[in-house]
Amino acid sequence: MPCTINPTSQQFNRYKFIELSDKLLPLIYDVSSHQKQIGLEALQECCWTWNLNKVSHFWQQQYNQPKTVSNCLSLLHYNIRHFYSNQVDLIEMVNTFSPTIISLNELGTPVLDKTIKQLLFSYNFYTKEGTNPHGGVVLAVDKRLQSHLIETALKLRVAVWQEVSRTRPSISSSLRILLRHKHYLQNRYRHTTYEEDRLRLRSWNTLVRLEFQAHRQRSWEQFISSVASPNPTNFWRTVKKLDKKKSIEFSALTDNNTVHRSPEDVVKRLEQHFTQRYSKPVLNMMNKLDKEATEIWESYRLADEEDMKLVSGYSNLQFTERDIKNTIQSLKCKNSSVFDQVSNKMIKLLPAKIHATLTLAYNKLFEAAHWGKEWKMARTKCLNKCDNPAPRTNQLRPISMLPTFSKMYEKLFLLRFNSWSQRMNILPAQQSGARTHQATTSRVNHLLEQITQSIRYNTFAPVIYIDFLQAFDMLWQK
């Protein structure tokens, strides 16, 4: 059997080992071979000319479990605010926690690399200047950390800045600057606890409170002026904001006491509903109005395309750059778009030199009486008009989003159409809808005047209220 111990000053008693092993083998006959091997090795170690203490020490050193080395990386992140005033606290934390990585931000003032190197001499450090006088970042990595890739990655991480989208704040930029400086004074007083910083924070807090009181007073006065404005547009716009309820999103549809929840079933039901709603109406040819409408439509359908282009070429549907500019300004500044991915905001941001190109293009389109098929495609969004998350199809309000160039085409045509209808007195004077400088309040004031006259002269004032259910949606649009 090979010897596991071979010191030069000791001898191995082979005869004693053979004698003891012959006595041990019958006793360990029914144990495993591994256990037999351990027993024979222990017997072999006892046959060296050692005393009992040396054998015991050897066994303790051989079978002692080695200590495991910890591989945990500790990180210290410190908003130091002012580097020179708080560097003593930094040294104390470094000595207490012995971090592997140290991150310092908001240094408060520019700090030389030489100063940081003298303070954190056992670290490899990287610095990055901030975007404001109180900014700045220091990242220090322990020199015992052998991984250079980690250091490179952390160094790049410090140098990268990303912009995130935020919601528009409800207060002005000047008030936000006051709040940021107040927070800076608060954090500074927490670190220094100087009486001078406390007085400065107290005076600044009083200033911020007075500014917010003035801001609330101005907001309330502006709201009252909007409500009491003689312009009905401002009044109804303000009231609409107060009474506007957010539409509840729906994820299912109810049809004949059956709830359809899968997207395929919902789309199928909506397709059936809108196909039936916008289907071709049944005309009664015995009705004079339906008969005249059918004859006019047939005359337009059978008209020669070249004749229509000839008539359109001599019409007054020609526009100037000023008309194009006013039309673009009348568009609402929205980011929503349809299949062409062109929004109103993109058109409004076009430079003025593009207006000449648009003017020439639209004049050519009106000359040729051309209306592109792609302008007839709209993206429809259904809004829920009830509080039920699974509404019926007739409880949805479809909102159609048309291409921006199509809306500009319609607005340009409407300029000439409105001037022609006013010149020919097509619309009655009593109509207030779809007319500029008139609204529902005009008809309400006229009704109040008629009722007042009837009360004064003791006469009747008959009033008829008619509400057409889904009037516009039921029109046939071919």
C-alpha positions in Angstrom: 0.0 0.0 0.0 1.5 3.4 -0.9 2.5 5.7 2.0 0.5 8.9 2.3 3.1 10.5 4.7 6.8 10.5 3.9 8.7 12.7 6.4 12.4 12.1 6.3 12.8 12.0 10.1 10.2 9.3 10.7 10.0 5.5 10.0 7.1 3.3 9.0 6.6 0.1 11.1 5.5 -2.4 8.3 5.3 -5.4 10.6 2.9 -3.6 12.9 0.8 -2.5 10.0 0.4 -6.1 8.7 -0.5 -7.4 12.2 -3.1 -4.7 12.8 -4.6 -5.0 9.3 -5.0 -8.8 9.7 -7.1 -8.1 12.8 -9.1 -5.2 11.2 -10.1 -6.9 7.9 -12.5 -9.6 9.5 -14.2 -6.7 11.4 -14.9 -4.6 8.3 -15.8 -7.5 6.0 -19.4 -6.3 5.4 -18.7 -2.6 4.8 -18.2 -0.8 1.5 -14.8 -0.7 -0.3 -14.6 3.1 0.3 -15.0 2.7 4.0 -12.4 -0.1 4.0 -10.0 2.2 2.2 -10.5 4.9 4.8 -10.0 2.4 7.7 -6.7 1.1 6.2 -5.4 4.7 5.5 -6.1 5.6 9.2 -4.4 2.4 10.3 -1.4 3.1 8.1 -1.0 6.6 9.5 -0.9 5.2 13.1 2.0 2.9 12.1 4.5 5.8 11.8 6.8 6.4 14.7 4.8 9.6 15.8 3.4 10.4 19.1 -0.4 10.8 19.5 -0.4 14.6 19.3 1.3 14.7 15.9 -1.1 12.2 14.5 -4.1 14.2 15.8 -2.7 17.5 14.4 -2.1 15.8 11.0 -5.7 14.5 10.9 -7.0 18.0 11.8 -5.0 19.6 9.0 -5.9 17.0 6.4 -9.6 16.8 7.0 -10.3 20.5 7.9 -12.8 22.2 5.6 -11.2 25.1 3.8 -12.6 28.6 4.2 -14.6 29.8 1.2 -13.8 33.2 -0.2 -16.8 35.5 -0.6 -17.4 36.7 -4.2 -20.1 39.3 -3.4 -19.8 42.8 -4.9 -20.9 45.5 -2.6 -22.1 48.9 -4.0 -22.1 52.2 -2.2 -24.3 54.9 -3.8 -24.1 58.4 -2.1 -25.9 61.6 -3.0 -23.0 63.6 -1.7 -24.5 67.0 -2.7 -21.3 68.9 -1.8 -18.1 66.9 -2.2 -15.7 69.0 -0.1 -18.1 69.4 2.8 -19.0 65.7 3.0 -15.8 63.9 2.1 -15.2 63.0 5.8 -18.5 61.1 5.8 -17.5 59.4 2.6 -14.2 58.1 4.0 -16.0 56.9 7.1 -18.5 54.9 5.0 -15.8 53.5 2.8 -13.8 52.3 5.9 -17.0 50.8 7.4 -18.5 48.9 4.5 -15.4 48.5 2.2 -17.5 48.7 -1.0 -16.3 47.2 -4.3 -18.0 49.9 -6.3 -18.7 53.5 -5.3 -21.2 55.8 -7.0 -21.3 59.5 -6.2 -23.6 62.0 -7.8 -24.6 65.7 -7.4 -21.1 66.8 -6.5 -22.3 70.4 -6.0 -19.2 71.8 -7.6 -16.5 70.7 -10.1 -13.9 68.4 -8.4 -10.4 67.8 -9.7 -9.4 64.3 -10.6 -6.3 64.7 -8.4 -8.4 65.3 -5.3 -10.5 62.2 -6.0 -7.4 60.1 -6.6 -5.9 61.2 -3.3 -9.1 60.4 -1.4 -9.9 57.1 -3.2 -6.4 55.9 -3.9 -7.3 52.2 -3.9 -10.0 52.6 -6.6 -10.0 53.2 -10.3 -12.4 56.1 -10.8 -14.3 57.7 -13.7 -15.9 61.1 -13.7 -18.6 62.8 -15.8 -19.6 66.4 -15.6 -23.3 67.2 -15.1 -25.7 69.3 -17.2 -26.1 71.9 -14.4 -23.6 73.5 -11.9 -24.7 71.1 -9.2 -24.3 68.0 -11.2 -21.5 65.6 -11.8 -20.9 61.8 -11.3 -18.0 59.8 -10.0 -17.8 56.0 -10.4 -15.0 54.2 -8.5 -14.1 50.5 -8.9 -11.8 48.6 -6.5 -8.4 47.9 -8.1 -8.6 44.3 -6.8 -11.4 43.7 -9.2 -9.6 42.0 -12.1 -12.4 42.2 -14.6 -11.6 45.0 -17.0 -14.9 44.4 -19.0 -16.9 45.4 -16.0 -14.9 48.6 -15.6 -15.4 49.5 -19.2 -19.1 48.8 -19.1 -19.6 50.9 -16.0 -17.5 53.7 -17.5 -19.7 53.7 -20.6 -22.8 53.6 -18.4 -21.7 56.8 -16.7 -21.3 58.6 -20.0 -24.6 57.7 -21.5 -27.7 59.9 -20.9 -31.1 59.1 -22.1 -34.2 61.3 -22.5 -37.5 59.8 -21.3 -40.9 61.1 -22.2 -42.8 62.8 -19.4 -46.3 64.2 -19.1 -46.7 67.9 -19.5 -46.6 69.6 -16.1 -49.5 71.6 -14.9 -47.4 74.5 -13.5 -45.2 77.0 -15.3 -41.5 76.6 -15.8 -40.7 79.5 -13.4 -42.6 77.6 -10.6 -40.7 74.4 -11.4 -37.4 76.2 -11.1 -38.4 77.6 -7.7 -39.4 74.1 -6.5 -36.1 72.6 -7.7 -34.1 75.2 -5.8 -36.2 74.6 -2.7 -35.4 70.9 -2.9 -31.7 71.7 -3.3 -31.8 73.9 -0.2 -33.6 71.2 1.8 -31.0 68.6 1.0 -28.2 71.0 1.7 -29.6 71.8 5.1 -30.0 68.1 5.9 -26.3 67.5 5.3 -24.8 70.7 6.8 -27.4 71.7 9.5 -26.0 75.2 9.4 -28.1 78.1 10.8 -27.4 80.1 7.6 -28.8 77.3 5.4 -31.9 77.0 7.6 -32.6 80.7 7.3 -32.1 80.6 3.5 -34.5 77.6 3.2 -37.1 79.3 5.4 -37.1 82.5 3.3 -37.2 80.6 0.1 -40.1 78.4 1.3 -42.1 81.5 2.1 -41.4 82.9 -1.4 -42.5 79.6 -3.0 -45.7 79.6 -1.0 -46.6 83.1 -2.0 -45.9 82.3 -5.7 -48.2 79.3 -5.6 -51.0 81.3 -3.9 -50.7 83.9 -6.7 -50.7 81.1 -9.3 -53.9 79.7 -7.9 -55.5 83.1 -7.8 -54.6 83.8 -11.4 -56.0 80.3 -12.5 -59.2 81.0 -10.7 -59.6 84.4 -12.3 -58.9 83.0 -15.7 -61.5 80.3 -15.2 -64.2 82.8 -14.0 -63.4 85.1 -17.0 -63.8 82.1 -19.4 -67.2 81.1 -17.8 -68.4 84.7 -17.8 -67.1 85.5 -21.3 -69.5 87.0 -23.8 -68.1 84.8 -26.4 -70.2 81.6 -26.4 -67.3 79.5 -27.8 -65.2 80.2 -24.8 -68.1 79.4 -22.5 -69.0 76.1 -24.0 -65.3 75.1 -24.3 -64.9 75.6 -20.6 -68.1 73.9 -19.6 -67.2 70.9 -21.9 -63.9 70.4 -20.0 -65.8 70.4 -16.7 -68.5 67.9 -17.7 -66.3 65.7 -20.0 -66.3 62.1 -18.9 -63.6 59.7 -20.1 -64.9 56.9 -22.3 -64.8 53.5 -20.7 -62.7 51.0 -22.7 -64.5 47.9 -23.8 -63.1 44.4 -24.5 -66.3 42.6 -25.4 -69.6 43.1 -27.2 -73.1 42.0 -26.2 -75.4 40.7 -28.9 -78.8 39.1 -28.0 -77.7 38.3 -24.4 -74.5 36.8 -25.7 -71.2 38.3 -24.8 -68.5 38.0 -27.4 -65.0 38.3 -25.9 -62.5 37.0 -28.5 -61.1 39.7 -30.8 -62.2 37.7 -33.9 -65.8 37.7 -32.7 -65.7 41.4 -31.8 -64.4 42.4 -35.2 -66.9 40.1 -37.0 -69.9 41.7 -35.1 -68.6 45.2 -35.8 -68.3 44.4 -39.4 -71.8 43.1 -39.6 -73.2 46.1 -37.7 -71.6 48.8 -39.8 -72.2 47.0 -43.1 -75.9 46.9 -42.2 -75.9 50.5 -41.0 -74.3 51.9 -44.2 -76.1 49.7 -46.6 -77.9 51.2 -49.6 -81.3 52.7 -48.6 -84.5 51.5 -50.1 -85.9 54.4 -52.2 -89.6 54.9 -52.9 -89.9 56.0 -56.4 -93.5 57.3 -55.7 -91.9 59.8 -53.4 -91.1 63.0 -55.2 -87.9 63.8 -53.2 -86.5 60.2 -53.7 -87.3 60.4 -57.4 -85.5 63.7 -57.9 -82.4 62.5 -55.9 -82.2 59.3 -58.0 -82.4 61.3 -61.3 -79.7 63.7 -60.2 -77.4 60.9 -59.1 -78.0 59.1 -62.4 -77.1 62.2 -64.4 -73.9 62.6 -62.5 -73.1 58.9 -62.9 -73.6 58.9 -66.6 -71.9 62.2 -67.2 -68.8 62.2 -69.4 -65.6 62.5 -67.4 -64.0 64.9 -69.9 -67.0 67.2 -69.7 -66.7 67.2 -65.9 -63.0 68.1 -66.1 -63.8 70.9 -68.6 -66.4 72.4 -66.3 -64.1 72.1 -63.3 -61.3 73.9 -65.2 -63.5 77.0 -65.7 -64.7 77.0 -62.1 -63.5 79.3 -59.3 -61.9 76.4 -57.5 -58.5 78.0 -57.7 -56.7 78.9 -54.5 -53.7 81.0 -53.4 -50.9 80.4 -51.0 -52.8 82.5 -48.5 -55.8 80.1 -48.7 -53.5 77.1 -48.2 -51.8 78.8 -45.1 -55.2 79.6 -43.5 -56.4 76.0 -44.1 -53.3 74.6 -42.5 -53.7 76.9 -39.5 -57.3 75.8 -39.1 -56.2 72.2 -38.5 -56.1 71.0 -35.0 -52.6 70.2 -33.8 -53.0 66.4 -33.3 -50.5 63.5 -33.6 -53.1 60.9 -34.7 -52.7 59.7 -38.3 -54.2 57.1 -40.6 -52.7 54.7 -43.1 -50.4 57.3 -44.7 -48.8 58.0 -41.3 -49.2 61.8 -41.9 -50.6 63.8 -38.9 -52.0 67.3 -38.7 -49.0 68.3 -36.6 -46.6 67.2 -39.3 -48.4 69.4 -41.9 -48.4 72.4 -39.5 -44.7 72.1 -39.0 -44.0 72.3 -42.8 -41.9 75.3 -43.8 -43.6 78.2 -45.6 -41.9 77.4 -48.9 -43.8 74.2 -49.2 -47.1 76.1 -49.4 -46.4 77.0 -53.0 -46.0 73.4 -53.9 -49.2 72.4 -52.1 -51.1 75.3 -53.8 -50.1 74.1 -57.3 -50.9 70.5 -56.4 -54.4 71.2 -55.1 -55.2 73.5 -58.0 -54.3 70.7 -60.4 -56.5 68.3 -58.5 -59.5 70.6 -58.6 -59.0 71.2 -62.3 -59.1 67.5 -63.0 -61.9 66.9 -60.5 -59.8 64.2 -59.0 -60.6 62.6 -55.7 -58.1 59.8 -54.9 -59.4 56.5 -53.7 -56.8 56.4 -50.9 -58.5 59.6 -49.5 -61.8 57.6 -49.1 -60.2 55.2 -46.6 -60.6 56.1 -42.9 -59.5 54.5 -39.7 -62.4 54.1 -37.4 -62.2 54.0 -33.6 -65.2 53.0 -31.6 -65.9 54.8 -28.3 -68.1 53.4 -25.6 -71.1 55.7 -24.8 -72.2 53.7 -21.7 -70.6 52.5 -18.5 -70.8 48.9 -19.5 -67.5 47.3 -20.4 -69.4 45.0 -22.8 -71.7 47.3 -24.7 -74.1 46.6 -27.5 -73.1 47.7 -31.0 -75.6 50.5 -31.1 -74.0 51.9 -27.9 -70.7 52.7 -29.7 -69.8 56.0 -31.2 -67.6 55.5 -34.3 -64.9 58.1 -34.8 -63.5 58.2 -38.3 -60.0 59.6 -38.8 -59.5 60.7 -42.4 -56.2 61.5 -44.1 -54.9 65.0 -43.5 -54.6 65.9 -47.2 -58.2 64.8 -47.7 -59.4 67.1 -44.9 -57.5 70.0 -46.5 -59.1 69.2 -49.8 -62.6 69.4 -48.1 -61.7 72.6 -46.3 -60.6 74.3 -49.5 -63.8 73.3 -51.3 -65.8 74.5 -48.3 -64.3 78.0 -48.7 -66.0 78.4 -52.1 -69.1 76.5 -51.2 -69.9 78.7 -48.2 -69.3 81.9 -50.1 -71.7 80.6 -52.9 -74.4 79.5 -50.4 -74.3 82.9 -48.7 -74.4 84.7 -51.9 -77.4 82.7 -53.2 -79.1 82.7 -49.8 -79.3 78.9 -49.8 -79.3 78.5 -46.0 -82.2 80.0 -44.0 -81.5 82.7 -41.5 -82.9 80.5 -38.7 -80.2 77.9 -39.2 -77.3 78.1 -36.7 -75.6 74.7 -37.2 -72.6 74.4 -39.4 -72.3 78.2 -39.8 -69.6 80.5 -38.6 -70.1 82.9 -35.7 -73.3 81.0 -34.7 -73.9 78.2 -32.3 -76.7 76.6 -30.2 -76.7 79.7 -28.0 -78.0 81.7 -31.0 -81.1 79.6 -31.3 -81.6 79.6 -27.5 -81.5 83.4 -27.4 -83.9 83.5 -30.3 -86.3 81.1 -28.6 -86.1 83.2 -25.3 -86.9 86.3 -27.3 -90.0 84.7 -29.0 -91.2 83.3 -25.6 -90.8 86.8 -24.1 -92.8 88.4 -26.9 -95.6 85.7 -26.5 -95.8 86.4 -22.8 -96.0 90.1 -23.4 -98.8 89.9 -25.9 -100.5 86.9 -24.3 -100.1 84.7 -27.4 -99.0 81.1 -27.9 -95.4 80.1 -28.6 -95.5 76.6 -30.2 -92.1 74.8 -29.9 -91.3 71.4 -31.6 -88.3 69.4 -30.5 -87.0 66.7 -32.9 -84.1 64.5 -32.1 -83.0 62.1 -34.9 -81.4 59.0 -33.6 -78.0 58.5 -35.3 -79.0 61.0 -38.0 -75.6 61.3 -39.6 -74.7 57.6 -39.3 -77.9 56.7 -41.2 -77.0 58.7 -44.3 -76.1 56.6 -47.3 -72.6 57.5 -48.4 -71.8 56.0 -51.7 
